[in-house]
Amino acid sequence: MRFCLYVTDIKDSLGCAYNTAATVLNGLVDLKLFSKQKTGNEWIYSIADLKSWQ
């Protein structure tokens, strides 16, 4: 089972702007800690397999 996040969920949880939440999540993708996939009109972020973390 993969842990998935929507940008809007992070935005609402942290009380920040959508762009701020997306920037943070994209940073985690850049670090290869998360992956992302477009579904409809929103991106879904999934945590990478912990074994792949360096």
Secondary structure as UniProt FT lines:
FT   STRAND          4..6
FT   HELIX           7..14
FT   HELIX           18..30
FT   TURN            31..32
FT   STRAND          34..39
FT   TURN            40..41
FT   STRAND          42..47
FT   HELIX           50..52
//
